[in-house]
Amino acid sequence: MNRWPITRYLLSTHYIFLILILVGFYAACGVLLTTVALLSNISISTVDVAAQVLCWLALAYGTSATTTLGTVLVHGRTRREFLAQYPAYLGLSALTLAALITLVYAGETALYSAFDWPQKLQDHRVYESASDYPVIFVTYLSMLLMWLLAGAVIGAGIYRWEANGIVVTVPFAAVVLLVTGGFNGFFSLVPFLRAGTTDLAVILAVTLVAAAATWAVFHGTVRDVALRIKFSA
């Protein structure tokens, strides 16, 4: 019996795609770093700056969750199976990507040290140095999971209510990302929401509560949404 078929399918396709996208993304960052190093002095962490782009890439990918739901439904699976298995895929993806990003920080630290370049971080990061790997891992895990889920909610809202879905889901997603951003250091735009804690247990607890609430909204949006099938002319 093939257990967890949807998770297995996603891990053999989407999961590999995400890893390749991340590798390509950091390869492009490496080219940019080399170009800048040839023209001027390096003074900031390229990997840390690039995190601002990763947030939006995660959000964009997250919106594809409803498309994935449609794909598995037309192949004979049920909404209940999808809603039970998709969170496992998202969690595994966030864990893997956070681990890979932490390794990239380690590689950048070694490179900057070899060339005696300062590795300045962006403001409001929870980790105080680019070698604070446990905190880097947990904060990226929090960020990736929440931005993927926020994208899923927005995509589900648009799929179900079209343009009205933006009005319904974007404010909710923004609030969730701002609150969790105050703990993980990403999208930390509101000063009074900045927790200023490096307690990993607190960051993880806040993330899990916010993730559960966000998933509940996604679940409620797609559990009975009508499937749209496009036929070729």
N, C-alpha and C positions, 0 to 999 in steps of 0.2 A: 504493500500500500504506500502510495506516495504522500507522505505527510508534509504539511506546510508547502503546498505547491506554489502558491503565489509568492511567498518569501523566497523560495528556491529560484523561481523564475527571475525575480527582481535582482537577486544576488548574482545571478549568472549573466545579467544584461546591464541593467541600470547601474548597479554597484560598480562594475568594471568601468562603465562609462564615466561615472563620477570621479573615480581614481585617475583615469586618463586625462580628464578635464583639469584636475588639480595639478597633475604633473606638467601638463602643457602650460598652465597658468604660471607656475613657478619657473618654468623654462623661459617664458617671456619676461618674467621679472629678472632672471639672470642676464638676459640680453640687455635689458634696460640698465641694470646695474653696471655691466661692463661698459656700456656706452657713456654713462654718466662719469664713471671712474676715469675714462680717457679724456674727458673734457673738463672735469672739475674735481674738487675734493668730496669724498663721501663723509657724511656726518650723521645720517639717520639710518635706522633699520629699514631696509627695503621690504622685508617680509612683513613688518608691522604696518607699514603704510598700505601695503597691498590688502590687508585685512578689510579695509573699507570697501573694497570691490567684492571680496568674498561674501560679505553679508548679502549684497544685492544678487549675486549669482545664486546663493542658497535660496533666497526668496523667489527668484525666477523659476528655479527648478521645482520648488515646492508647489507652484501653481499647477504642475503637471499631474498631481495626484488624482484629480478627477478624470483626466484622460486615461490614466492607468486603470482606474476603476472601470471605465467603459470597455477597455481592452479585455480585462479579465471576465467581464460579464458576457461579452459576445463569445467567449471561449468556454462558456458553460459553468463558470464559477459564480458564487453568490456574493451579495453585499456583505453578508455576515462573515464569510471567509475573508473577504478583503479587509473589513474593519478589524478583524482579529489578527491578521498577519502583517498588514502594512506598517503598524507601529514598530514591529520587530525589525523590519527592514530599515526604517528610518533611524532607529536607535543604533543598529550595527553600522550603518553608514556614517552617522555622526561620530561614533567612537573611532572608526577607522580613519576618517579624515582628520579628526583632532589629533590622533597619534602621528599621522604623517606630517601635519603642520608643525607639531612639536619637534619632530626630527629635522624639519627644514630650519627651524630656529637654531637648533644645535649646529647644523652645518653652517649657517650664516655666522654664528658666534665664532666658530673656528676660523672662518674666512676673514672676518673683520679683525680678529686677534692677530692673524698672520700678517695682515697689512697695516696693523695699528690704526684702524679706523674706529672712530667713536660710533657706538651703536645706540643712538638716542631713540627712545620709544615715543609713541604718540601720547598726548595728554589723556588723563583719566583711565589709563590701563590699570587693571588690578595688579598685575605682576610688575614688580619694581625693576627687574632686569630681564634681558632676553635669555638668561640662563636659568630662570626660575621655572623649570620645566613642569613640575606638578601643577602649578597655578596656571601656566599657559595652556596645558592640556585641558584642565577643567573649564576654564573660561571659554576656550574655543568649542568644547563640547556643548556647553550651555548655549553659546551663540548659534552654532550650526543647527542644533535641535530646534531652537525657538524660531529661527528664521525659516527653516524648512516647513515647520508647522504653520507659521503665519502665512507663508505662501500657499499652503494647502487650503487654508480657510478662505483666503481671497479668491483662489481659483474655483473653489466649490461655490462660493457666493455668486461669482460671475456666471458659472455654468448653470446654476439654478435660476437666478433672477436677472441675468444679463446685466445691463448697466446699473440697475438698482442694487445689484450685489456689491458694487464698489462702495456705495453709500453705507451699506449694512456692515460689511466686513473690514474695510480699511481702517475705520476708527478703532474697532476692537483690536485689530492686529497692531496698530500703532501703540495703543495703551500697553498691550502685553510686552511689546519689544522695548518700550521705554522703561517699564518696571523692571524687567529682567536685565536690561542694559545697565541699570543702576547697580547691579550686582556683578555682572560679568565684564563690564567696562566697554561694551560695544553699544553704539547708539545711545550714549549717555548724555543726552541733550538737556535734561531738566535737572538743575543743580540739587533741588531738595529730594530727588529720587536716587541720588548717588549714595549708596550704602557705605562705601569706603571700607569694606571688609575684605580680608584675604582668607577668611575661614572657609575652606573648601566645602565643609559639610553644609554650611549655610547657603552657599552659592548653589550647590546641588539640590538642596531642599526646595529653595525658591524656584529653581528651574523645573523640578519635577511637578510641583504644584501648578505652575503656569502651563507646563506642557499638558498636564491632565485636563486643565480647563480649556485649553485651545483645542485639544483633540475632541473633547466633548462637543464643542461648537461644530467642528468639522463633521463629527459623527451625526449630529442632529441635522446637518445641512444635506448630507448625501444619502442618508439611510433609506429614503423613499423618493429620491430625485428621479425624474423620468430620464431614461436613456435615450440619447439622440444618436441616430444612425444616419450617416450620409451615404447615399447611393450614387454611384457614378452614372452619368448620363449615357 
